[in-house]
Every structure is written in structure tokens, then in C-alpha cells.
């Protein structure tokens, strides 16, 4: 019994939409003008470095003490709205995360603004096996969007995790067309999971990211129909956050973490990371809200308009 207890380890996954984590150098192939020094936002080197510091603080906070283990850093962090390899390299090599030993992978999609999806991981606890991107069909009514990022890796128990990371198309614009675009993306995701499960019926699958859909909405329900369980559906914080995102005074979640039934016995808890430093007073609707980088075009020096979702597993 003592030996088996020693072999048990806890595995922490964090998911965060970083809200426009851009560098301040123009990419000639992308529409990133909004985040350049001469833009209306006056995005500067100093503001970029402050954003990197803030995001690193936020991810470090995700490893805080829980009911299952003491303070440690997340084993993997799924990040949305990161611009490029330079941003990811600076985040793990030159921010407060620089001594952790993280590595990363990311998509290089056709998104017109240049934002992508990335995975930050500790090689000691998630031994990367394979990675690939799934390009989403381009709709005539929308500009290209983010690819789906896939990674498989071995954890301490010897099990292989199959992780699909998403930032599905926005809800903005024509509601019907936007939903059709998200459904097309969801179909690509389901087909990818189907292909995996045809090879390995008991594959341990995680799907996480910004779905731009709420629990119970048609797109998320369609994805869950693949036999996935939304383990983050009831996640809350300890400082008042009842979701990862606050819209017109109401806490909701468009960020989700879904897992296959084969992984459910390893699941321990899921919560919103909402430490006080990530929040500020909501002067319009009351209570608190995420402290974001800008309020409109006024620099606010915050973190993100999303809060992280943290999930604990035991292997």
C-alpha cells in the first residue's frame, strides 16, 4: 500500500485565453496593426513585457494549493490568442516562467490577425509523443480561423493522453453564419476524435480551450455527443467567479475542458482560478470582473478578459 501511494502523482492542466498576447513587431502576412506602437492602442515594448509578466503570474497562480496537493506549477497550460513562436518563446524563456523548464508547441494557422493556440508543457511530467494541427474549412462568409492543435504525451502512470486544443470561431457578426462556421469546426474536431477512437477505443482524450459556446448550446452539445464529459461545467472560483468570462454582469463560461469516459476515474477537481489580483471592481454591474489589458482603447495594465480553468487529475 505504501509503495502504491508513492507512485500516485497529481497532474495539473490549466487553460487560459490570454486575450491578444501580441508582440509589437509587424508580421507582413497578418493584420496585426492594432497591436503596434503607432496604433491607437499604442502597444509598446514596455506594455508587451508587462503583458508577458502578467500572463506568467496568472499561469503560476494556477498551480496554487488545492484539496489534492500543495503549491506546484501546472504540468500543462493550454493557451489561446498567442501570436507566434516569438511570443511563446519569450513567455517560457524570459518571463517569470523562465526557470521552470517548460517547452511548447503551437499552431501556425491562417487566422487573419495571426492569433493561434499553444500548449506549454513540462517534459518531465508530459513526455511529448506526437503533435499535429487540423486546419479548419474556410467559409466564404468568414476569414480563416485558428487550427485545432493536437498533442499526445505520456504521463507518470505510463498512460498516454490525447489532447485536442481549440479556439473555435467567434460568435460575432451574423449569428446564423457564425454558428454554421463553429459547427463546421466542431465537425472537424469530432472527425479527428473518431479517427483516434477507431484505432484505440479506450483512448484517454482531453478537449480544451475557448469554444465560444456556453454549456447547453448546440455546438458544445454536438461535441459532447462524441462521448465526452464536460468536467468544467460546474467549475467556480473562490473569490466570486462563477465562470471564466463575465458578459454584461453575468458570469458564464465559453472556456471548457471535456474528457473521455476512459479518463473520468482519474479526474479529481476543476475550478476557476480567480485570485484577487486577477480581478477588479465591476463599476457598471457590481461585484468584480476579470482585470483585462485594455478597457476599450484605454490601457488598463491587466491580465485577460478570461480567467483560467484549472483541472486536477490523479495518475
C-alpha positions as CSV (number, residue, x, y, z in Angstrom):
1,X,0.0,0.0,0.0
2,X,2.8,2.4,0.9
3,X,4.6,1.7,-2.4
4,X,1.4,2.3,-4.4
5,X,0.8,5.5,-2.6
6,X,4.3,6.8,-3.5
7,X,3.6,6.0,-7.2
8,X,0.5,8.2,-7.3
9,X,1.0,11.6,-8.7
10,X,-1.2,14.6,-9.4
11,X,-1.3,16.2,-12.8
12,X,-2.5,19.8,-13.3
13,X,-3.9,21.2,-16.5
14,X,-4.6,24.9,-16.9
15,X,-6.5,26.5,-19.8
16,X,-6.4,30.3,-20.5
17,X,-7.4,32.6,-23.3
18,X,-4.6,35.2,-23.0
19,X,-6.6,38.0,-24.7
20,X,-4.4,39.3,-27.5
21,X,-0.9,38.3,-26.5
22,X,0.8,40.0,-29.4
23,X,4.4,41.2,-29.7
24,X,4.9,44.7,-31.1
25,X,6.5,43.8,-34.4
26,X,4.5,43.8,-37.6
27,X,4.0,40.5,-39.4
28,X,3.7,41.4,-43.1
29,X,1.3,38.5,-43.7
30,X,-1.1,39.3,-40.9
31,X,-3.5,42.1,-39.8
32,X,-1.8,42.8,-36.5
33,X,-1.8,46.6,-36.9
34,X,-3.9,47.1,-33.8
35,X,-1.0,45.9,-31.6
36,X,1.8,48.0,-32.9
37,X,3.5,51.1,-31.3
38,X,1.9,53.5,-33.8
39,X,-1.6,52.1,-33.4
40,X,-4.5,53.6,-31.4
41,X,-3.7,51.2,-28.6
42,X,0.0,52.4,-28.6
43,X,1.1,48.9,-28.0
44,X,4.8,49.2,-26.9
45,X,7.7,47.1,-25.8
46,X,7.1,48.0,-22.2
47,X,3.4,47.1,-22.4
48,X,4.3,43.8,-24.2
49,X,6.7,42.9,-21.4
50,X,4.2,43.8,-18.8
51,X,1.7,41.5,-20.5
52,X,4.2,38.6,-20.6
53,X,4.8,39.2,-16.9
54,X,1.1,39.2,-16.1
55,X,0.3,36.1,-18.1
56,X,3.2,34.3,-16.4
57,X,1.9,35.3,-12.9
58,X,-1.5,34.1,-13.9
59,X,-0.2,30.7,-15.0
60,X,1.9,30.3,-11.9
61,X,-1.2,31.0,-9.8
62,X,-2.9,28.1,-11.5
63,X,-0.6,25.8,-9.6
64,X,-1.8,27.0,-6.2
65,X,-2.6,24.6,-3.4
66,X,-5.8,22.6,-3.9
67,X,-7.6,20.0,-1.9
68,X,-5.4,17.4,-3.6
69,X,-1.9,18.8,-3.5
70,X,0.3,21.7,-2.3
71,X,1.6,24.5,-4.4
72,X,3.2,23.5,-7.7
73,X,3.3,24.7,-11.3
74,X,0.8,23.3,-13.9
75,X,2.1,20.4,-15.8
76,X,0.5,21.7,-19.0
77,X,-1.0,25.0,-19.9
78,X,-3.3,25.4,-22.9
79,X,-3.2,29.0,-24.2
80,X,-5.4,30.8,-26.7
81,X,-4.8,34.1,-28.5
82,X,-1.0,33.9,-28.7
83,X,0.5,35.5,-31.8
84,X,3.6,33.5,-32.7
85,X,6.7,31.5,-31.8
86,X,8.5,34.6,-30.6
87,X,5.7,35.3,-28.0
88,X,5.7,31.7,-26.8
89,X,9.5,31.6,-26.6
90,X,9.6,34.8,-24.6
91,X,6.8,33.6,-22.3
92,X,8.6,30.4,-21.3
93,X,12.2,31.5,-21.6
94,X,12.2,35.2,-20.4
95,X,9.2,35.7,-18.2
96,X,8.7,34.5,-14.6
97,X,8.4,31.0,-16.1
98,X,12.0,31.0,-17.4
99,X,13.4,28.6,-14.7
100,X,10.6,26.1,-14.9
101,X,11.9,24.2,-17.9
102,X,8.7,24.4,-19.9
103,X,8.6,23.7,-23.6
104,X,5.9,24.5,-26.1
105,X,4.1,23.6,-29.3
106,X,1.6,25.8,-31.2
107,X,-0.4,26.1,-34.4
108,X,0.6,28.2,-37.3
109,X,-2.8,28.8,-38.7
110,X,-4.3,31.1,-41.4
111,X,-6.1,33.3,-38.9
112,X,-6.1,36.8,-40.4
113,X,-5.0,38.5,-37.2
114,X,-2.3,36.0,-36.6
115,X,-3.5,34.6,-33.3
116,X,-3.0,30.9,-32.5
117,X,-3.4,28.1,-30.0
118,X,-0.4,26.8,-28.0
119,X,0.5,24.1,-25.4
120,X,3.1,24.8,-22.7
121,X,4.2,21.6,-21.0
122,X,6.7,20.2,-18.6
123,X,8.7,17.5,-20.4
124,X,9.3,15.7,-17.1
125,X,5.6,15.1,-16.5
126,X,4.2,15.1,-20.0
127,X,6.6,13.3,-22.4
128,X,5.5,14.5,-25.8
129,X,4.9,11.7,-28.3
130,X,3.2,13.3,-31.3
131,X,1.7,16.6,-32.4
132,X,-0.2,17.9,-35.4
133,X,-2.6,20.6,-36.5
134,X,-6.0,20.2,-38.1
135,X,-6.8,23.0,-40.5
136,X,-10.5,24.1,-40.5
137,X,-12.5,24.6,-43.6
138,X,-12.6,28.2,-44.8
139,X,-16.1,29.6,-45.0
140,X,-16.9,32.2,-47.7
141,X,-18.6,34.4,-45.1
142,X,-15.6,34.4,-42.7
143,X,-11.9,34.9,-42.7
144,X,-9.7,31.9,-41.9
145,X,-9.7,30.9,-38.2
146,X,-7.4,29.0,-35.8
147,X,-6.3,25.4,-36.4
148,X,-7.1,22.7,-33.9
149,X,-3.9,21.7,-32.1
150,X,-3.4,18.0,-31.2
151,X,-0.7,16.6,-28.9
152,X,-0.2,13.1,-27.3
153,X,2.1,12.6,-24.4
154,X,2.9,10.1,-21.7
155,X,2.2,10.8,-18.0
156,X,3.8,9.3,-14.9
157,X,1.5,6.3,-14.9
158,X,2.6,5.3,-18.4
159,X,-0.8,6.3,-19.8
160,X,-1.0,8.3,-23.0
161,X,-3.1,11.5,-23.0
162,X,-4.6,12.7,-26.3
163,X,-5.2,16.4,-26.1
164,X,-7.2,18.5,-28.6
165,X,-6.9,22.3,-28.1
166,X,-9.4,24.6,-29.7
167,X,-10.2,28.2,-30.2
168,X,-13.4,27.9,-32.2
169,X,-14.7,30.8,-34.4
170,X,-16.2,33.9,-32.8
171,X,-19.9,34.5,-32.2
172,X,-19.6,38.0,-33.8
173,X,-21.3,39.0,-37.0
174,X,-24.3,37.2,-38.5
175,X,-25.4,34.8,-35.8
176,X,-26.6,32.0,-38.2
177,X,-23.4,32.2,-40.3
178,X,-21.2,32.3,-37.2
179,X,-22.9,29.2,-35.8
180,X,-22.5,27.3,-39.1
181,X,-18.8,28.2,-39.1
182,X,-18.4,26.9,-35.5
183,X,-20.4,23.8,-36.4
184,X,-18.0,23.1,-39.3
185,X,-15.1,23.5,-36.9
186,X,-16.8,21.2,-34.4
187,X,-17.3,18.6,-37.1
188,X,-13.6,18.6,-37.9
189,X,-12.9,18.1,-34.3
190,X,-15.3,15.2,-34.0
191,X,-13.9,13.5,-37.1
192,X,-10.4,13.7,-35.6
193,X,-11.5,12.1,-32.4
194,X,-13.5,9.5,-34.3
195,X,-10.3,8.5,-36.2
196,X,-8.4,8.2,-33.0
197,X,-11.0,6.1,-31.3
198,X,-11.3,3.7,-34.2
199,X,-7.6,2.9,-33.5
200,X,-7.9,3.0,-29.7
201,X,-11.4,2.7,-28.3
202,X,-10.2,3.4,-24.7
203,X,-8.0,6.4,-25.7
204,X,-7.8,9.0,-22.9
205,X,-9.0,12.1,-24.6
206,X,-9.0,15.8,-23.4
207,X,-10.6,18.6,-25.4
208,X,-10.0,22.1,-24.0
209,X,-9.9,25.7,-25.0
210,X,-12.2,28.6,-25.9
211,X,-15.3,27.1,-27.6
212,X,-17.1,30.5,-28.0
213,X,-20.2,28.5,-26.8
214,X,-21.9,28.0,-23.5
215,X,-22.8,24.7,-21.8
216,X,-26.1,23.5,-23.3
217,X,-25.5,25.4,-26.6
218,X,-25.8,23.3,-29.8
219,X,-22.1,23.3,-30.8
220,X,-20.9,22.2,-27.4
221,X,-23.7,19.6,-27.1
222,X,-22.6,18.2,-30.5
223,X,-19.0,17.9,-29.4
224,X,-20.0,16.2,-26.1
225,X,-22.0,13.7,-28.2
226,X,-18.7,12.1,-29.0
227,X,-18.9,10.6,-25.5
228,X,-17.1,13.4,-23.8
229,X,-17.9,14.8,-20.3
230,X,-17.7,18.5,-19.5
231,X,-15.8,18.4,-16.2
232,X,-15.6,22.2,-16.1
233,X,-19.3,22.8,-16.3
234,X,-19.7,23.5,-12.6
235,X,-16.3,25.0,-12.0
236,X,-16.3,28.1,-9.9
237,X,-13.7,30.3,-8.1
238,X,-13.1,31.1,-4.5
239,X,-13.3,34.9,-4.9
240,X,-16.7,35.1,-6.6
241,X,-16.2,34.0,-10.2
242,X,-19.0,31.7,-11.3
243,X,-17.5,31.3,-14.8
244,X,-14.4,32.0,-16.8
245,X,-15.9,35.1,-18.5
246,X,-18.2,37.9,-17.5
247,X,-20.5,39.4,-20.0
248,X,-22.9,42.2,-19.2
249,X,-22.7,41.4,-15.5
250,X,-23.3,37.7,-15.8
251,X,-20.6,35.1,-15.2
252,X,-20.5,32.4,-17.9
253,X,-18.0,30.1,-19.4
254,X,-17.1,29.8,-23.1
255,X,-13.9,28.1,-22.0
256,X,-14.3,24.4,-21.3
257,X,-12.5,21.2,-20.5
258,X,-14.0,17.9,-21.8
259,X,-12.7,14.4,-21.2
260,X,-13.5,10.9,-22.4
261,X,-15.2,8.4,-20.1
262,X,-12.0,6.4,-20.0
263,X,-10.3,9.3,-18.2
264,X,-13.1,10.1,-15.7
265,X,-11.8,7.9,-12.9
266,X,-8.6,9.9,-12.9
267,X,-10.4,13.3,-12.6
268,X,-10.3,14.9,-9.2
269,X,-11.4,18.6,-9.5
270,X,-11.9,21.5,-11.8
271,X,-12.1,25.2,-10.7
272,X,-11.8,28.8,-11.8
273,X,-8.5,30.5,-10.8
274,X,-9.8,33.9,-9.6
275,X,-7.3,35.2,-7.1
276,X,-7.9,38.9,-6.2
277,X,-5.1,40.2,-8.3
278,X,-6.8,38.9,-11.4
279,X,-10.0,40.8,-10.7
280,X,-11.1,44.4,-10.4
281,X,-14.4,46.1,-9.4
282,X,-17.2,45.9,-12.0
283,X,-18.4,49.6,-11.8
284,X,-21.3,49.0,-14.1
285,X,-22.9,45.8,-13.0
286,X,-21.4,45.4,-9.5
287,X,-19.2,42.8,-7.9
288,X,-15.9,42.0,-9.7
289,X,-14.8,41.1,-13.2
290,X,-11.5,40.0,-14.8
291,X,-8.9,42.7,-15.0
292,X,-8.1,42.9,-18.7
293,X,-5.3,44.6,-20.5
294,X,-7.5,47.3,-22.1
295,X,-10.9,48.8,-21.3
296,X,-11.9,49.9,-24.7
297,X,-8.8,51.6,-26.0
298,X,-7.6,52.7,-22.6
299,X,-4.7,50.8,-21.2
300,X,-5.6,49.0,-18.0
301,X,-2.4,47.0,-17.3
302,X,-4.4,43.9,-16.5
303,X,-4.2,40.2,-17.5
304,X,-7.1,38.9,-19.7
305,X,-10.8,39.2,-20.1
306,X,-10.9,35.4,-19.4
307,X,-10.0,33.6,-16.2
308,X,-8.1,30.3,-16.2
309,X,-9.8,27.0,-15.7
310,X,-7.7,24.5,-13.7
311,X,-8.2,20.7,-13.7
312,X,-6.6,18.2,-11.4
313,X,-6.0,14.5,-12.4
314,X,-4.5,11.7,-10.4
315,X,-2.4,9.1,-12.2
